[in-house]
Amino acid sequence: MNKKRIYGDKCEIDTLRTKELYNARANNLENMKSPYTSVLLGDQNPEYANKWNIVEKELILPFMQADKTKSALDLGCGIGRWAESLLPLCKSYTGVDFSECMIEEAKKRCGHLMNDASCFVCNSVQGFLRENYTDRKYDIIIISYVCMYINDSEIECVMKKISEIASKNCVIYFIDTVGVEKRLTLNEIYSEALKSNYSAIYRTVNEYNELYKILEKSGFEKVGFGFMPKLNSEEAYAETDRHYIILKRC
């Protein structure tokens, strides 16, 4: 496919290239002014990544009701941004990322917080869910900026698998960049901010709502959703925005 920006039509992206991008970002972490820019991007404004980390967690953490009885699964854990907050609060934490370099950084950054029931796993979300054959259930599941890197041929299966490993009172937090008016796929388009080619699928909110119905059929209800608040200095993007949803199995 030669088109760099695809509006409306469904098409697949090369997820191996995405993995290479995040491996490169993890390897360049020591040259970044804020480690959070490695996963939240915004290299030109590192203070933005720090502020965004705080704003997001202040909004979302209360919904999770994390405590020492809860097990947490962080799909797309990156350098351990959510691990920093959840490891001290939860009974167990499992962080999963397809970037081996991100996982190594997460272990370095969060190793002192780990307990015997917690671990980091290098695998894709799809691979982890396929291979998670145990009866283990999770009370908190985070899937942060991951669905936009999962092709349509696999996304429904991911939703079904998540419902299977969720406990009876599980809280799931999804956040992704979405297309505001229409679906937008970036196919190896050069990003000046990243100094690299970049691919992602920005589905619409309506498309995600259809996918979430898979979870709703297994007892989940929406308890929070919307577009994330803008920071004061943040520029608005006409075509995309950050949208989150929190579902709880009742």
Summary of the structure (lengths in Angstrom):
residues: 250
radius of gyration: 17.2
end to end distance: 43.5
largest distance: 50.5
contacts: 776
relative contact order: 0.17
helix: 37%
strand: 29%
